[in-house]
Amino acid sequence: MSAKLAGTAAHKGIVADGDDTMQWMIYGANGYTGRLMAEEAVARGLRPVLAGRRREALEPLGRELGLEVRVFDLEPAALDLGLRGMGLVLHCAGPFSATAAPMLEACLRARAHYLDITGEIDVFAHCHQQDARARQAGIVVLPGTGFDVVPTDCLAAMLKRELPDAVALVLAFEAGGGPSPGTAKTSIEGLGQGGRVRVGGQLRRVPLAWKQRAFDRDGEPRTAITIPWGDLYTAHLSTGIPDIEVYMAVPPALIGRLRRLRMIRPLLGLGPVQRWMKARIEKSVHGPSEAKRDSTDTRVWGEVRNAEGREIKRQLQMPNGYALTVTAALGIVRRLRDAPAEPGFQTPSMLMGPEYVLGLPGVRLVG
């Protein structure tokens, strides 16, 4: 990779937080996760600019937290004006299938580091395709700075280090507390696309709930199914392992329902159907409460195997996925504001190291 470093004086935004570090922005700060991010940033003594498309939601939040607010949409001219002076953007406004590309283009023009909290394979692929342009601009492009995909990416890198000749990687997770509206909408988009795995280094489309298996959690089995998780893209870059599957623990009764959806999968991707399902989410999904976040946790499993059949397995215990997203993303923001980093596309473990996740609150290896 290029020896040129991002974060040098030529690429810093205007001074913020009373120090000499770059000014930064949370775009989508009025959303479920964006608001959590903004509140925790202020609690840590940081002063991000809050931005998004809805003035009526942003301005009260800005007054509450005592932060600057900028209201703009994702049109190029509006983005160029809105990002003026920024050295880093933490992009929290989904669905990232629609919003990531224009924001990344604006960050390349503004020479501002691009971070987001996506878990969408195609978004990772698009960001990775901008690697050479990011190096030329002197910026870091790092999608997936939250629960998608920090813990799984770091665990994959740890396992690869333990078994350098691994040829197969399995990742899985069980997350409690329920989704935010944005996460639920992204899941709805995924229904029309089916599943994916990586075989022989190549992404391969498979049916919904293609495979089913059990993972042990403290002596009790958890039934899980394959899902098209972002690690199918990022873990391959972080580890070079050619065969990757990602599973999510689900209630057994849900598996049959998902498999029945295979027959109507093309219909699920149609615009009117997508709009109807997303409208229902708007009315019924509000994201877990603080009490729910505090009372639920997450388990992540990782397994690697080499060609001779040797296996290594590890598990991570961690807080609710939204709590993890906030601490993981803000830690990466801090890293890029505190010191130069090699520009270009990065994964969490590539920038922060495999052990990064173990330094986050409430995270520990349990197996």
Residue pairs with C-beta under 8 A, 6 or more apart in sequence:
1 135
1 342
1 344
2 135
2 342
2 343
2 344
3 342
4 135
4 138
4 342
4 343
5 138
5 340
5 341
5 342
5 343
6 113
6 138
6 139
6 140
6 336
6 340
6 341
6 342
6 343
7 22
7 87
7 113
7 140
7 336
7 337
7 339
7 340
7 341
8 138
8 340
10 111
10 138
11 22
11 87
11 111
11 112
11 138
11 139
12 21
12 22
12 87
13 22
13 23
13 24
13 85
13 86
13 87
13 88
13 112
14 23
14 85
15 21
15 23
16 22
16 23
16 24
16 47
17 45
17 46
17 47
21 337
21 338
22 86
22 87
22 88
22 337
23 49
23 85
23 86
23 87
24 48
24 49
24 86
24 87
24 88
24 89
24 90
24 333
24 337
25 48
25 49
25 50
25 51
25 70
25 83
25 86
25 88
25 89
25 90
26 34
26 37
26 38
26 41
26 48
26 49
26 50
26 51
26 90
26 92
27 34
27 51
27 52
27 89
27 90
27 91
27 92
27 93
27 103
28 34
28 51
28 52
28 91
28 92
28 93
28 94
28 99
29 35
29 37
29 38
29 48
29 50
29 51
29 52
29 58
29 61
29 92
30 50
30 52
30 54
30 57
30 58
30 61
31 52
31 92
31 93
31 94
31 180
31 181
31 182
32 180
32 181
32 182
32 286
32 287
32 322
33 92
33 117
33 146
33 180
33 182
33 322
33 325
33 326
34 52
34 92
34 93
35 61
36 322
36 325
36 326
37 90
37 92
37 325
37 326
37 329
37 330
38 48
38 50
38 61
38 65
38 67
39 65
40 326
40 327
40 330
41 47
41 48
41 330
41 333
42 65
42 66
42 67
44 330
46 330
46 333
46 334
47 67
47 68
48 67
48 90
49 67
49 68
49 69
49 70
49 86
50 58
50 61
50 62
50 65
50 67
50 68
50 69
50 70
51 58
51 69
51 70
51 71
51 72
51 82
52 58
52 71
52 93
53 71
53 72
53 73
53 74
53 93
54 71
55 69
55 71
58 69
58 71
59 69
59 71
61 67
61 69
62 68
62 69
70 82
72 78
72 79
72 81
72 82
74 99
74 102
74 103
75 102
76 102
76 105
76 106
79 102
79 103
79 105
79 106
80 106
80 109
80 110
82 106
83 89
83 106
83 107
83 110
83 112
84 110
86 110
86 112
87 112
87 113
87 337
88 112
88 113
88 115
88 333
88 336
88 337
89 103
89 106
89 107
89 112
89 113
89 114
89 115
90 115
90 116
90 117
90 145
90 329
90 333
91 99
91 100
91 103
91 114
91 115
91 116
91 117
92 116
92 117
93 99
93 103
94 118
94 182
94 183
94 185
94 186
95 120
95 182
95 185
95 186
95 189
96 116
96 118
96 120
96 123
96 143
96 186
97 120
97 122
97 123
97 186
97 189
100 116
100 118
100 120
100 123
100 126
100 127
100 143
101 126
103 114
103 116
104 114
104 126
104 127
104 130
104 141
106 112
107 113
107 114
107 139
107 141
108 114
108 130
108 133
108 134
108 137
108 139
111 137
111 138
111 139
112 139
113 139
113 140
113 141
113 142
113 336
114 127
114 134
114 139
114 140
114 141
114 142
114 143
115 140
115 142
115 143
115 145
115 329
115 332
115 333
115 336
116 123
116 143
116 144
116 145
117 144
117 145
117 146
117 148
117 325
117 329
118 124
118 143
118 144
118 148
118 230
119 144
119 147
119 148
119 149
119 186
119 229
119 230
120 186
120 230
121 196
121 203
121 228
121 229
121 230
121 232
121 233
123 143
123 230
124 143
124 144
124 230
124 233
124 234
125 233
127 141
127 143
127 345
128 233
128 237
128 345
130 141
130 345
131 141
131 344
131 345
132 344
134 140
134 141
134 343
134 344
134 345
135 343
135 344
137 343
138 343
139 343
140 336
140 341
140 342
140 343
140 344
140 346
140 351
141 344
141 345
141 346
142 332
142 345
142 346
142 347
142 348
142 351
143 230
144 150
144 153
144 230
144 234
144 347
144 348
145 325
145 328
145 329
145 332
145 348
146 321
146 324
146 325
146 326
146 328
146 329
147 175
147 298
147 321
147 322
147 324
147 325
147 328
148 229
148 230
148 325
149 229
149 230
149 231
149 234
149 235
149 347
149 348
150 324
150 328
150 348
150 356
150 357
150 360
151 173
151 298
151 300
151 316
151 318
151 324
151 328
151 357
151 363
152 171
152 173
152 229
152 231
152 235
152 246
152 300
152 302
153 231
153 234
153 235
153 238
153 347
153 348
153 349
154 348
154 349
154 352
154 353
154 354
154 355
154 356
154 357
154 358
155 171
155 300
155 302
155 314
155 316
155 354
155 357
156 169
156 171
156 231
156 235
156 238
156 239
156 241
156 302
156 304
156 349
157 238
157 239
157 349
157 354
158 302
158 314
158 354
158 355
159 166
159 169
159 239
159 302
159 303
159 304
159 312
159 314
160 166
160 169
160 238
160 239
160 240
160 241
160 304
161 354
162 304
162 312
163 304
163 305
163 306
163 310
163 312
165 306
165 307
166 239
166 241
166 304
166 305
166 306
166 312
167 241
167 242
167 243
167 305
167 306
167 307
168 241
168 242
168 243
168 244
168 304
168 305
169 235
169 239
169 241
169 243
169 244
169 245
169 302
169 303
169 304
170 244
170 245
170 246
170 247
170 301
170 302
170 303
170 304
171 229
171 231
171 235
171 244
171 245
171 246
171 247
171 300
171 301
171 302
171 303
172 215
172 224
172 246
172 247
172 248
172 249
172 300
172 301
172 302
173 247
173 248
173 249
173 298
173 299
173 300
173 301
174 215
174 217
174 222
174 224
174 248
174 249
174 298
174 299
175 248
175 296
175 298
175 320
175 321
176 296
176 297
176 298
176 320
177 288
177 292
177 293
177 296
177 320
177 321
177 322
178 285
178 287
178 288
178 292
179 187
179 285
179 287
180 285
180 287
180 288
180 322
181 281
181 282
181 285
181 286
181 287
184 281
184 285
185 278
185 281
188 274
188 277
188 278
188 281
189 274
190 228
191 208
191 261
191 265
191 268
191 269
192 265
192 266
192 267
192 268
192 269
192 270
192 273
192 274
193 205
193 228
193 269
194 205
194 206
194 207
194 208
194 228
194 262
194 265
195 205
195 206
195 207
195 208
195 209
195 210
195 226
195 227
195 228
196 203
196 204
196 205
196 206
196 228
196 232
197 203
197 204
197 206
197 210
197 226
197 232
197 243
197 244
197 245
198 204
198 232
198 236
198 242
198 243
198 244
198 245
199 242
199 243
200 242
200 243
201 236
201 242
203 232
203 233
206 226
207 259
207 262
207 265
208 258
208 259
208 261
208 262
208 265
209 225
209 226
209 255
209 258
209 259
210 225
210 226
211 225
211 226
211 245
211 247
212 223
212 224
212 225
212 226
212 255
213 223
213 224
213 247
214 221
214 222
214 223
214 224
215 221
215 222
215 224
215 247
215 249
215 301
216 222
217 299
217 315
222 249
222 299
223 249
223 250
223 251
223 252
223 255
224 247
224 248
224 249
224 250
225 247
225 248
225 250
225 255
225 258
226 245
226 246
226 247
227 246
227 247
227 248
228 246
229 246
229 248
231 244
231 246
232 244
232 246
234 347
234 348
235 241
235 244
235 347
236 242
236 244
237 345
237 347
237 350
238 347
238 349
238 350
241 304
247 301
249 299
250 258
261 268
267 273
268 274
287 322
288 296
288 320
288 322
292 320
293 319
293 320
293 322
293 323
294 320
294 323
296 320
297 317
297 318
297 319
297 320
297 362
298 317
298 318
298 319
298 320
298 321
298 324
299 315
299 316
299 317
299 318
299 366
300 315
300 316
300 318
301 313
301 314
301 315
302 313
302 314
302 315
302 316
303 311
303 312
303 313
303 314
304 311
304 312
305 311
313 367
314 365
314 367
315 365
315 366
315 367
316 357
316 363
316 364
316 365
316 366
317 362
317 363
317 364
317 365
317 366
318 324
318 357
318 360
318 362
318 363
318 364
319 361
319 362
319 363
323 361
323 362
324 360
324 362
324 363
327 360
327 361
328 348
328 356
328 357
328 360
331 352
331 356
331 359
331 360
332 348
332 351
332 352
335 341
335 351
335 352
341 351
348 356
348 357
349 356
357 363
358 364
358 365
